[in-house]
Amino acid sequence: MTLRDRDLISIQQARECVARAVEAQKKFATFSQEQVDAVVAACAEAAEAAAEPLARLAVEETGYGNVPDKITKNRLGSAEVHRVIRGMRTVGILREDKEKGIVEVAAPVGVVAAVIPCTNPTSTAIYKTLISLKARNAIVLSPHPSAMRCICETAAVLARAALGAGAPEGLITCMDKVTMQGTQELMRHRNVGVILATGGAGLVRAAYSSGKPAYGVGPGNVPAYIERTASVRKAVADIIAGKTFDYGTICSSEQAMVAEEPIAAQALEECRSQGAHFLSAEEAARLAPLVLDPVRRVPNAQIVGRPATMIAELAGIKVPPATRVLIARLETNQVGRDFPFSAEKLSPILAFYSVPNLAGAIELCTRLLEFGGAGHTIAIHSMYEAAVREFGAAVPAFRVCVNTSAVHGSIGYSTNLFPAMTLGCGAPGNNITSDNIGPQHLLNVKRIAWESRPIEHRTVPADLRFSGPAAVPVGTQAPAAAAAGAGATNRAVIAKIVEKVFAERGIARGAGIAALSGAPQSSASPAPAEVSPVTPAASAGETRPFAASAAAAAAPAKVAPAPEAPPVQVAAFVSENDVRSALARSEKIFIGPKTIVTPSARDLGATHEIFIETSLPPAKP
């Protein structure tokens, strides 16, 4: 049957891509660290070489961002990521703690399902592929439909390089027939190990609902605070550089400038001198309806990743041709759904607030983050380290970038954070981690652990240790005794009883349960003397057979008869052999609260109802 529906075709392609990836990953999982590193290096070199053409293709196809900044992002995802992960151990033993007796061993997760956004398409595809392969995984990319051509081309560049370095075919695959149904099938596929989801809130929720482990991202409504001791000129330059980088398409780009009142006027003047246009009340009213989608309340696709001059033109606002950023001044109480400029905008539009002091900055920045960027990123510009530490500890963001652009700092371009295009927001952002995602998140770690503290062994004492599977546990009691709540049997008494029974039957110490149960002895064990199954009599030291044996019947008359047996003889010890002998003679065995019954004897006796329970005690040995 030929598939005609787009959703069915996409679903089928997702299944086929995963099937190919599974087979490739099985082979790749056997690669050594050196082989893995060679494949990753080849992919990184190929991606870096193609950084410019891939950037141009991305801008042409999506209309988002600009070519120079996308080249920078492509090189970050290839050369910078590779520089950091080059020496990372991801095969075999990762760590060994001899003092603690723990060895940690790497294990790949298998197949990575990677959902790629349209705002940062080629750089995200490169980055996710490198970190997946470094951890010995295969990867299947699901492109955003509006960036499918540039993402598929990126995957092709990487796949060719991997094959050239000896990787199995199918290790890197990319869907080119994409629908939401196909992407969902990919994320839910039983052979997918983990999902890397970069995109809108709906996509991330779908990844979390797939039933698979998923690393998602959250929105980044990033404030940038200029504290009174900051170098204001540099702070403003950093904020505008971050806000205009690829026209604001990265989720960690600055969304609000928060200046302390003593330096607020200076900050405003620096903004004007560095290409900012401050919106009048009338201009702000015209632009506000274009900032967010009126239904979903997310950044409006019409202005995402567009230059400031184009956005101004869409709103009917006249600005100088050199305008880099549009700034709307807000009061500190203007945060929330009714104030679009206070939200994440993913475009070169900034809100501007002034606050009286550090406490005011913490309070305002916290509200901005909680409105739309909890757990993501924040920036502070200050020369006062105590203020930086207090601010960083107080605000609900997991990347606090100091004296640098929030964008460049958060992705590891201008800081020593791990270079990444997937930035976790932790629990506040409904993410599983607050880390910049790397290969360490895409492998499992098995731990081989040696005993470091002995445990208590509740075992039979040395004198009662038998060599067979039917060893008698300390305190073993008959069912009747257990039901009556009898106390634990004295170990010394048990030992004397067992020693006496062994001696009377001619069983050497250590012969084991096999001798008691009637099991064959090994050739190395001496054969026990043939004895009649006996049970201790009421008087100490006497034994009586359960039934008269042939030997006893043939005894000479001059032998004095044994004392007459009491009406009831309560056994002190019962083995499986005792039960079998009693069965052969159609006799019963009397057991009391202190009778020791081996597990095999108890099972056999219970099956044939051989036991008669009594409250009388057995004879003392």
TORPAKE-669847 format. One record per residue (C-alpha): residue number from 1; residue in three letters; x, y, z. Coordinates in nm, 2 decimals. Layout:
<atoms>
num	residuo	px	py	pz
NUM	ALA	X	Y	Z
...
</atoms>
This chain:
<atoms>
num	residuo	px	py	pz
1	MET	0.00	0.00	0.00
2	THR	0.13	0.34	-0.09
3	LEU	0.11	0.61	0.18
4	ARG	-0.04	0.94	0.06
5	ASP	-0.12	1.13	0.38
6	ARG	0.16	1.35	0.50
7	ASP	0.12	1.25	0.86
8	LEU	0.14	0.88	0.78
9	ILE	0.44	0.93	0.56
10	SER	0.61	1.12	0.84
11	ILE	0.53	0.85	1.09
12	GLN	0.67	0.58	0.87
13	GLN	0.99	0.78	0.81
14	ALA	1.04	0.83	1.18
15	ARG	1.02	0.45	1.23
16	GLU	1.26	0.38	0.95
17	CYS	1.51	0.64	1.07
18	VAL	1.50	0.49	1.42
19	ALA	1.55	0.14	1.28
20	ARG	1.86	0.24	1.09
21	ALA	1.99	0.43	1.39
22	VAL	1.95	0.13	1.62
23	GLU	2.16	-0.09	1.39
24	ALA	2.42	0.17	1.35
25	GLN	2.44	0.24	1.72
26	LYS	2.49	-0.13	1.81
27	LYS	2.81	-0.12	1.59
28	PHE	2.92	0.22	1.72
29	ALA	2.88	0.11	2.08
30	THR	3.18	-0.13	2.02
31	PHE	3.41	0.15	1.91
32	SER	3.71	0.24	2.13
33	GLN	3.76	0.59	2.27
34	GLU	4.01	0.67	2.00
35	GLN	3.77	0.56	1.72
36	VAL	3.48	0.76	1.87
37	ASP	3.70	1.07	1.90
38	ALA	3.81	1.03	1.54
39	VAL	3.45	1.03	1.42
40	VAL	3.36	1.33	1.63
41	ALA	3.67	1.53	1.52
42	ALA	3.58	1.46	1.15
43	CYS	3.23	1.59	1.20
44	ALA	3.34	1.90	1.39
45	GLU	3.60	1.98	1.12
46	ALA	3.34	1.94	0.84
47	ALA	3.08	2.15	1.02
48	GLU	3.33	2.43	1.08
49	ALA	3.44	2.43	0.72
50	ALA	3.07	2.46	0.62
51	ALA	2.98	2.72	0.88
52	GLU	2.93	3.01	0.63
53	PRO	2.73	2.83	0.36
54	LEU	2.51	2.67	0.62
55	ALA	2.45	3.01	0.78
56	ARG	2.35	3.16	0.45
57	LEU	2.11	2.88	0.38
58	ALA	1.95	2.92	0.72
59	VAL	1.89	3.29	0.68
60	GLU	1.76	3.24	0.33
61	GLU	1.52	2.97	0.43
62	THR	1.39	3.11	0.76
63	GLY	1.44	3.48	0.73
64	TYR	1.56	3.49	1.10
65	GLY	1.88	3.64	1.21
66	ASN	2.18	3.74	1.01
67	VAL	2.46	3.56	0.83
68	PRO	2.77	3.68	1.03
69	ASP	2.61	3.59	1.37
70	LYS	2.49	3.26	1.24
71	ILE	2.84	3.18	1.12
72	THR	2.96	3.26	1.48
73	LYS	2.70	3.02	1.62
74	ASN	2.79	2.75	1.38
75	ARG	3.15	2.77	1.48
76	LEU	3.06	2.77	1.85
77	GLY	2.85	2.45	1.79
78	SER	3.14	2.29	1.60
79	ALA	3.49	2.41	1.69
80	GLU	3.42	2.53	2.05
81	VAL	3.21	2.23	2.14
82	HIS	3.47	2.00	2.00
83	ARG	3.75	2.19	2.19
84	VAL	3.58	2.13	2.52
85	ILE	3.47	1.77	2.47
86	ARG	3.79	1.65	2.29
87	GLY	3.95	1.51	2.60
88	MET	3.63	1.39	2.77
89	ARG	3.63	1.02	2.86
90	THR	3.30	0.85	2.74
91	VAL	3.41	0.49	2.67
92	GLY	3.50	0.23	2.93
93	ILE	3.61	0.33	3.28
94	LEU	3.53	0.69	3.36
95	ARG	3.65	0.72	3.72
96	GLU	3.80	0.49	3.98
97	ASP	3.79	0.56	4.35
98	LYS	4.02	0.30	4.50
99	GLU	3.97	0.43	4.85
100	LYS	3.59	0.39	4.83
101	GLY	3.61	0.08	4.61
102	ILE	3.40	0.22	4.33
103	VAL	3.46	0.19	3.95
104	GLU	3.24	0.39	3.71
105	VAL	3.19	0.27	3.36
106	ALA	3.02	0.45	3.07
107	ALA	2.72	0.31	2.88
108	PRO	2.55	0.49	2.59
109	VAL	2.18	0.56	2.60
110	GLY	2.13	0.44	2.24
111	VAL	1.93	0.66	2.00
112	VAL	1.89	1.03	2.06
113	ALA	1.58	1.20	1.92
114	ALA	1.68	1.56	1.85
115	VAL	1.42	1.82	1.78
116	ILE	1.57	2.12	1.60
117	PRO	1.42	2.48	1.61
118	CYS	1.40	2.73	1.33
119	THR	1.56	3.01	1.52
120	ASN	1.90	2.84	1.56
121	PRO	1.87	2.56	1.31
122	THR	2.22	2.47	1.18
123	SER	2.42	2.55	1.50
124	THR	2.18	2.34	1.71
125	ALA	2.19	2.05	1.47
126	ILE	2.58	2.05	1.47
127	TYR	2.60	2.08	1.85
128	LYS	2.35	1.81	1.93
129	THR	2.51	1.57	1.68
130	LEU	2.86	1.62	1.83
131	ILE	2.75	1.56	2.19
132	SER	2.54	1.26	2.09
133	LEU	2.82	1.09	1.90
134	LYS	3.08	1.17	2.17
135	ALA	2.87	0.95	2.41
136	ARG	2.85	0.67	2.15
137	ASN	2.49	0.73	2.05
138	ALA	2.31	0.75	1.72
139	ILE	2.10	1.06	1.65
140	VAL	1.78	1.12	1.45
141	LEU	1.71	1.48	1.38
142	SER	1.35	1.62	1.34
143	PRO	1.37	1.97	1.18
144	HIS	1.13	2.25	1.23
145	PRO	0.93	2.25	0.90
146	SER	1.03	2.61	0.82
147	ALA	1.40	2.52	0.85
148	MET	1.40	2.17	0.70
149	ARG	1.63	2.23	0.41
150	CYS	1.91	2.39	0.60
151	ILE	1.89	2.13	0.88
152	CYS	1.89	1.84	0.64
153	GLU	2.19	1.98	0.46
154	THR	2.37	2.02	0.80
155	ALA	2.29	1.65	0.88
156	ALA	2.42	1.55	0.54
157	VAL	2.75	1.73	0.59
158	LEU	2.79	1.56	0.93
159	ALA	2.69	1.22	0.80
160	ARG	2.94	1.23	0.52
161	ALA	3.22	1.32	0.75
162	ALA	3.13	1.05	1.00
163	LEU	3.12	0.78	0.73
164	GLY	3.46	0.90	0.61
165	ALA	3.60	0.84	0.96
166	GLY	3.47	0.49	0.97
167	ALA	3.13	0.54	1.14
168	PRO	2.85	0.29	1.05
169	GLU	2.59	0.41	0.80
170	GLY	2.27	0.54	0.97
171	LEU	2.44	0.69	1.27
172	ILE	2.32	1.04	1.17
173	THR	1.98	1.06	1.01
174	CYS	1.74	1.34	0.94
175	MET	1.37	1.34	0.87
176	ASP	1.28	1.54	0.56
177	LYS	0.91	1.46	0.57
178	VAL	0.82	1.63	0.90
179	THR	0.48	1.67	1.06
180	MET	0.38	1.70	1.43
181	GLN	0.26	1.34	1.41
182	GLY	0.59	1.22	1.28
183	THR	0.79	1.41	1.54
184	GLN	0.56	1.26	1.81
185	GLU	0.62	0.91	1.67
186	LEU	0.99	0.97	1.69
187	MET	0.98	1.09	2.05
188	ARG	0.76	0.80	2.16
189	HIS	0.94	0.53	1.97
190	ARG	1.03	0.24	2.20
191	ASN	1.39	0.23	2.07
192	VAL	1.46	0.60	2.14
193	GLY	1.68	0.64	2.45
194	VAL	1.65	1.01	2.52
195	ILE	1.50	1.32	2.37
196	LEU	1.68	1.66	2.32
197	ALA	1.39	1.90	2.27
198	THR	1.46	2.26	2.17
199	GLY	1.16	2.47	2.07
200	GLY	0.85	2.62	2.20
201	ALA	0.67	2.53	2.52
202	GLY	0.42	2.30	2.34
203	LEU	0.70	2.10	2.19
204	VAL	0.88	2.06	2.52
205	ARG	0.56	1.95	2.69
206	ALA	0.51	1.69	2.41
207	ALA	0.86	1.56	2.47
208	TYR	0.80	1.53	2.85
209	SER	0.47	1.36	2.78
210	SER	0.62	1.10	2.54
211	GLY	0.72	0.86	2.82
212	LYS	1.09	0.90	2.74
213	PRO	1.36	1.07	2.93
214	ALA	1.39	1.42	2.78
215	TYR	1.61	1.73	2.81
216	GLY	1.40	2.04	2.74
217	VAL	1.44	2.41	2.76
218	GLY	1.23	2.69	2.89
219	PRO	1.17	3.05	2.79
220	GLY	1.43	3.30	2.88
221	ASN	1.29	3.64	2.99
222	VAL	1.64	3.76	3.07
223	PRO	1.70	4.08	3.28
224	ALA	2.04	4.26	3.27
225	TYR	2.11	4.46	3.59
226	ILE	2.35	4.75	3.59
227	GLU	2.47	4.81	3.95
228	ARG	2.60	5.16	4.05
229	THR	2.97	5.05	4.05
230	ALA	2.96	4.91	3.69
231	SER	3.14	5.04	3.40
232	VAL	2.83	5.18	3.24
233	ARG	2.96	5.22	2.89
234	LYS	3.08	4.86	2.88
235	ALA	2.76	4.73	3.04
236	VAL	2.54	4.90	2.78
237	ALA	2.77	4.78	2.50
238	ASP	2.74	4.42	2.63
239	ILE	2.37	4.44	2.67
240	ILE	2.31	4.58	2.32
241	ALA	2.56	4.33	2.17
242	GLY	2.37	4.05	2.33
243	LYS	2.03	4.18	2.24
244	THR	2.12	4.23	1.87
245	PHE	2.32	3.91	1.83
246	ASP	2.15	3.73	1.55
247	TYR	1.87	3.97	1.61
248	GLY	1.77	3.83	1.94
249	THR	1.69	3.47	1.83
250	ILE	1.87	3.30	2.12
251	CYS	1.65	3.25	2.42
252	SER	1.92	3.38	2.66
253	SER	1.93	3.72	2.49
254	GLU	1.86	4.02	2.72
255	GLN	1.49	4.13	2.74
256	ALA	1.51	4.41	3.00
257	MET	1.77	4.65	3.11
258	VAL	1.75	4.73	3.49
259	ALA	1.97	5.03	3.60
260	GLU	2.02	5.17	3.95
261	GLU	1.89	5.52	3.98
262	PRO	2.23	5.69	4.04
263	ILE	2.35	5.57	3.70
264	ALA	2.02	5.54	3.51
265	ALA	2.06	5.87	3.32
266	GLN	2.41	5.78	3.21
267	ALA	2.28	5.44	3.10
268	LEU	2.01	5.60	2.89
269	GLU	2.26	5.83	2.73
270	GLU	2.49	5.54	2.65
271	CYS	2.20	5.35	2.49
272	ARG	2.13	5.65	2.26
273	SER	2.49	5.69	2.16
274	GLN	2.52	5.31	2.08
275	GLY	2.23	5.30	1.84
276	ALA	1.92	5.26	2.06
277	HIS	1.59	5.43	1.97
278	PHE	1.36	5.51	2.27
279	LEU	1.00	5.47	2.19
280	SER	0.76	5.75	2.27
281	ALA	0.43	5.66	2.44
282	GLU	0.26	5.68	2.10
283	GLU	0.52	5.46	1.93
284	ALA	0.51	5.21	2.21
285	ALA	0.13	5.18	2.18
286	ARG	0.18	5.11	1.81
287	LEU	0.44	4.84	1.86
288	ALA	0.30	4.67	2.16
289	PRO	0.03	4.47	1.97
290	LEU	0.31	4.33	1.74
291	VAL	0.53	4.20	2.02
292	LEU	0.33	3.89	2.12
293	ASP	0.10	3.66	1.94
294	PRO	-0.24	3.77	2.05
295	VAL	-0.37	3.42	2.11
296	ARG	-0.08	3.22	2.24
297	ARG	0.10	3.51	2.41
298	VAL	0.44	3.40	2.28
299	PRO	0.68	3.60	2.06
300	ASN	0.52	3.71	1.74
301	ALA	0.68	3.52	1.44
302	GLN	0.65	3.84	1.24
303	ILE	0.91	4.02	1.44
304	VAL	1.13	3.73	1.57
305	GLY	1.48	3.75	1.45
306	ARG	1.42	4.07	1.24
307	PRO	1.64	4.39	1.25
308	ALA	1.51	4.68	1.46
309	THR	1.45	4.89	1.15
310	MET	1.22	4.63	0.99
311	ILE	1.02	4.59	1.31
312	ALA	0.98	4.97	1.33
313	GLU	0.86	4.98	0.98
314	LEU	0.60	4.71	1.05
315	ALA	0.47	4.92	1.34
316	GLY	0.47	5.24	1.13
317	ILE	0.74	5.40	1.33
318	LYS	1.02	5.61	1.17
319	VAL	1.37	5.55	1.31
320	PRO	1.72	5.64	1.20
321	PRO	1.87	5.38	0.95
322	ALA	2.15	5.30	1.20
323	THR	1.90	5.20	1.48
324	ARG	2.01	4.87	1.64
325	VAL	1.76	4.83	1.92
326	LEU	1.42	4.96	2.02
327	ILE	1.37	5.05	2.39
328	ALA	1.04	5.10	2.58
329	ARG	1.06	5.27	2.92
330	LEU	0.85	5.09	3.19
331	GLU	0.77	5.15	3.55
332	THR	0.87	4.88	3.81
333	ASN	0.51	4.78	3.85
334	GLN	0.46	4.71	3.48
335	VAL	0.54	4.34	3.46
336	GLY	0.30	4.08	3.34
337	ARG	0.05	3.98	3.07
338	ASP	-0.08	4.34	3.03
339	PHE	0.27	4.47	2.95
340	PRO	0.40	4.30	2.63
341	PHE	0.74	4.47	2.66
342	SER	0.80	4.30	2.99
343	ALA	0.79	3.95	2.82
344	GLU	1.04	3.75	2.61
345	LYS	1.05	3.91	2.27
346	LEU	1.32	3.72	2.07
347	SER	1.39	4.04	1.87
348	PRO	1.60	4.36	1.92
349	ILE	1.34	4.51	2.15
350	LEU	1.43	4.60	2.51
351	ALA	1.24	4.71	2.82
352	PHE	1.41	4.97	3.04
353	TYR	1.36	5.00	3.42
354	SER	1.53	5.19	3.70
355	VAL	1.55	5.07	4.06
356	PRO	1.67	5.25	4.38
357	ASN	1.92	4.99	4.50
358	LEU	2.03	4.62	4.50
359	ALA	1.73	4.50	4.69
360	GLY	1.50	4.67	4.44
361	ALA	1.69	4.51	4.15
362	ILE	1.66	4.16	4.31
363	GLU	1.28	4.21	4.36
364	LEU	1.22	4.34	4.01
365	CYS	1.44	4.08	3.83
366	THR	1.28	3.80	4.03
367	ARG	0.94	3.91	3.91
368	LEU	1.06	3.93	3.55
369	LEU	1.20	3.58	3.56
370	GLU	0.90	3.44	3.73
371	PHE	0.68	3.60	3.46
372	GLY	0.85	3.42	3.18
373	GLY	1.21	3.30	3.23
374	ALA	1.23	3.11	3.57
375	GLY	1.55	2.92	3.60
376	HIS	1.71	3.04	3.28
377	THR	1.97	3.32	3.26
378	ILE	2.04	3.67	3.41
379	ALA	2.32	3.92	3.38
380	ILE	2.47	4.16	3.63
381	HIS	2.72	4.44	3.56
382	SER	2.91	4.54	3.87
383	MET	3.26	4.60	4.02
384	TYR	3.14	4.52	4.37
385	GLU	3.19	4.15	4.43
386	ALA	2.97	4.13	4.74
387	ALA	2.68	4.27	4.54
388	VAL	2.74	4.02	4.26
389	ARG	2.73	3.73	4.51
390	GLU	2.42	3.85	4.69
391	PHE	2.24	3.91	4.36
392	GLY	2.34	3.58	4.21
393	ALA	2.24	3.38	4.52
394	ALA	1.90	3.56	4.54
395	VAL	1.76	3.55	4.18
396	PRO	1.58	3.24	4.03
397	ALA	1.82	3.19	3.74
398	PHE	2.08	2.91	3.70
399	ARG	2.32	3.11	3.47
400	VAL	2.43	3.44	3.63
401	CYS	2.66	3.61	3.38
402	VAL	2.89	3.88	3.53
403	ASN	3.01	4.17	3.33
404	THR	2.94	4.01	2.99
405	SER	2.66	3.97	2.75
406	ALA	2.39	3.73	2.88
407	VAL	2.38	3.56	2.54
408	HIS	2.75	3.51	2.49
409	GLY	2.80	3.42	2.86
410	SER	2.52	3.17	2.89
411	ILE	2.62	2.96	2.58
412	GLY	2.99	2.95	2.69
413	TYR	3.12	3.19	2.43
414	SER	3.25	3.46	2.66
415	THR	3.26	3.25	2.98
416	ASN	3.39	2.91	3.08
417	LEU	3.05	2.76	3.09
418	PHE	3.00	2.45	2.87
419	PRO	2.94	2.57	2.51
420	ALA	2.58	2.47	2.44
421	MET	2.27	2.55	2.25
422	THR	2.04	2.36	2.49
423	LEU	2.02	2.54	2.83
424	GLY	1.84	2.36	3.11
425	CYS	1.62	2.57	3.34
426	GLY	1.59	2.32	3.63
427	ALA	1.28	2.27	3.84
428	PRO	1.16	2.64	3.81
429	GLY	1.15	2.60	3.44
430	ASN	1.00	2.25	3.45
431	ASN	1.33	2.10	3.33
432	ILE	1.51	1.79	3.47
433	THR	1.84	1.98	3.49
434	SER	1.98	2.33	3.52
435	ASP	2.29	2.24	3.32
436	ASN	2.42	2.34	2.98
437	ILE	2.36	2.00	2.81
438	GLY	2.67	1.80	2.71
439	PRO	2.78	1.44	2.64
440	GLN	2.78	1.37	3.01
441	HIS	2.40	1.40	3.00
442	LEU	2.37	1.15	2.71
443	LEU	2.53	0.85	2.87
444	ASN	2.45	0.62	3.16
445	VAL	2.70	0.54	3.43
446	LYS	2.72	0.19	3.58
447	ARG	2.90	0.16	3.91
448	ILE	3.10	-0.15	4.03
449	ALA	3.12	-0.13	4.41
450	TRP	3.32	-0.34	4.65
451	GLU	3.21	-0.41	5.01
452	SER	3.34	-0.14	5.25
453	ARG	3.15	-0.22	5.57
454	PRO	3.08	-0.58	5.67
455	ILE	2.72	-0.68	5.72
456	GLU	2.57	-0.88	6.01
457	HIS	2.54	-1.25	5.93
458	ARG	2.27	-1.43	6.12
459	THR	2.39	-1.78	6.05
460	VAL	2.42	-2.12	6.22
461	PRO	2.72	-2.14	6.47
462	ALA	3.03	-2.33	6.36
463	ASP	2.92	-2.65	6.54
464	LEU	2.59	-2.66	6.35
465	ARG	2.71	-2.57	6.00
466	PHE	2.61	-2.84	5.76
467	SER	2.74	-2.88	5.40
468	GLY	2.41	-2.93	5.22
469	PRO	2.13	-2.72	5.11
470	ALA	1.91	-2.83	5.40
471	ALA	2.11	-2.66	5.68
472	VAL	1.91	-2.60	6.00
473	PRO	1.86	-2.23	6.07
474	VAL	1.93	-2.12	6.43
475	GLY	1.60	-2.12	6.62
476	THR	1.42	-2.34	6.37
477	GLN	1.10	-2.46	6.54
478	ALA	0.81	-2.68	6.46
479	PRO	0.50	-2.52	6.33
480	ALA	0.32	-2.58	6.65
481	ALA	0.60	-2.42	6.85
482	ALA	0.60	-2.11	6.63
483	ALA	0.22	-2.08	6.66
484	ALA	0.24	-2.10	7.03
485	GLY	0.50	-1.82	7.03
486	ALA	0.78	-2.03	7.19
487	GLY	1.11	-1.86	7.26
488	ALA	1.42	-1.91	7.06
489	THR	1.59	-2.25	7.12
490	ASN	1.92	-2.23	7.32
491	ARG	2.21	-2.28	7.08
492	ALA	2.41	-2.49	7.33
493	VAL	2.12	-2.73	7.37
494	ILE	2.09	-2.76	6.99
495	ALA	2.45	-2.84	6.96
496	LYS	2.44	-3.12	7.23
497	ILE	2.13	-3.28	7.07
498	VAL	2.29	-3.28	6.72
499	GLU	2.62	-3.42	6.86
500	LYS	2.44	-3.70	7.04
501	VAL	2.23	-3.80	6.74
502	PHE	2.54	-3.80	6.51
503	ALA	2.74	-4.01	6.76
504	GLU	2.46	-4.26	6.80
505	ARG	2.43	-4.30	6.43
506	GLY	2.79	-4.33	6.36
507	ILE	2.80	-4.01	6.15
508	ALA	3.13	-3.83	6.14
509	ARG	3.13	-3.45	6.21
510	GLY	3.10	-3.27	5.88
511	ALA	2.94	-3.55	5.69
512	GLY	2.65	-3.31	5.63
513	ILE	2.28	-3.32	5.59
514	ALA	2.31	-3.58	5.32
515	ALA	2.38	-3.84	5.59
516	LEU	2.07	-3.74	5.78
517	SER	1.84	-3.71	5.48
518	GLY	1.94	-4.04	5.32
519	ALA	2.10	-3.87	5.02
520	PRO	2.40	-4.05	4.85
521	GLN	2.74	-3.97	5.00
522	SER	3.03	-3.86	4.78
523	SER	3.31	-4.10	4.72
524	ALA	3.53	-3.88	4.95
525	SER	3.29	-3.91	5.24
526	PRO	3.31	-4.22	5.47
527	ALA	2.99	-4.43	5.47
528	PRO	2.80	-4.40	5.79
529	ALA	2.73	-4.70	6.00
530	GLU	2.38	-4.85	5.95
531	VAL	2.16	-4.74	6.23
532	SER	1.80	-4.75	6.31
533	PRO	1.62	-4.42	6.32
534	VAL	1.58	-4.33	6.68
535	THR	1.45	-4.05	6.89
536	PRO	1.56	-3.97	7.24
537	ALA	1.36	-4.13	7.52
538	ALA	1.21	-3.94	7.81
539	SER	1.50	-4.04	8.03
540	ALA	1.84	-3.88	7.95
541	GLY	2.08	-4.09	7.75
542	GLU	1.83	-4.36	7.64
543	THR	1.71	-4.43	7.28
544	ARG	1.43	-4.65	7.15
545	PRO	1.36	-4.75	6.80
546	PHE	1.03	-4.63	6.64
547	ALA	0.97	-5.00	6.54
548	ALA	1.15	-5.31	6.63
549	SER	1.43	-5.39	6.38
550	ALA	1.52	-5.74	6.27
551	ALA	1.85	-5.71	6.46
552	ALA	1.66	-5.64	6.78
553	ALA	1.43	-5.94	6.73
554	ALA	1.73	-6.18	6.68
555	ALA	1.91	-6.06	6.99
556	PRO	2.00	-6.33	7.25
557	ALA	1.76	-6.38	7.54
558	LYS	2.03	-6.31	7.80
559	VAL	2.04	-5.95	7.69
560	ALA	1.85	-5.74	7.95
561	PRO	1.54	-5.59	7.80
562	ALA	1.53	-5.22	7.75
563	PRO	1.32	-5.02	7.99
564	GLU	0.96	-5.00	7.89
565	ALA	0.89	-4.70	7.67
566	PRO	0.67	-4.43	7.80
567	PRO	0.33	-4.39	7.63
568	VAL	0.45	-4.09	7.43
569	GLN	0.81	-4.03	7.31
570	VAL	0.87	-3.67	7.20
571	ALA	1.15	-3.63	6.95
572	ALA	1.42	-3.38	7.02
573	PHE	1.56	-3.38	6.67
574	VAL	1.39	-3.50	6.34
575	SER	1.56	-3.54	6.01
576	GLU	1.42	-3.63	5.67
577	ASN	1.56	-3.99	5.72
578	ASP	1.35	-4.01	6.05
579	VAL	1.04	-3.92	5.86
580	ARG	1.10	-4.17	5.58
581	SER	1.16	-4.45	5.83
582	ALA	0.84	-4.36	6.02
583	LEU	0.65	-4.37	5.69
584	ALA	0.79	-4.71	5.60
585	ARG	0.66	-4.84	5.94
586	SER	0.33	-4.65	5.93
587	GLU	0.43	-4.47	6.25
588	LYS	0.38	-4.11	6.37
589	ILE	0.64	-3.88	6.52
590	PHE	0.56	-3.68	6.83
591	ILE	0.70	-3.32	6.82
592	GLY	0.69	-3.06	7.10
593	PRO	0.77	-2.69	7.14
594	LYS	1.15	-2.76	7.17
595	THR	1.18	-3.02	6.89
596	ILE	1.42	-2.93	6.62
597	VAL	1.29	-3.03	6.27
598	THR	1.50	-2.99	5.96
599	PRO	1.33	-2.80	5.67
600	SER	1.33	-3.11	5.45
601	ALA	1.18	-3.32	5.73
602	ARG	0.92	-3.06	5.80
603	ASP	0.81	-3.05	5.43
604	LEU	0.80	-3.42	5.39
605	GLY	0.62	-3.48	5.72
606	ALA	0.36	-3.21	5.66
607	THR	0.28	-3.36	5.32
608	HIS	0.22	-3.71	5.47
609	GLU	0.07	-3.58	5.80
610	ILE	0.33	-3.77	6.00
611	PHE	0.36	-3.53	6.29
612	ILE	0.16	-3.53	6.61
613	GLU	0.20	-3.21	6.80
614	THR	0.22	-3.21	7.18
615	SER	0.30	-2.97	7.45
616	LEU	0.53	-3.22	7.62
617	PRO	0.90	-3.14	7.62
618	PRO	1.16	-3.38	7.47
619	ALA	1.40	-3.56	7.68
620	LYS	1.71	-3.36	7.78
621	PRO	2.02	-3.48	7.61
</atoms>
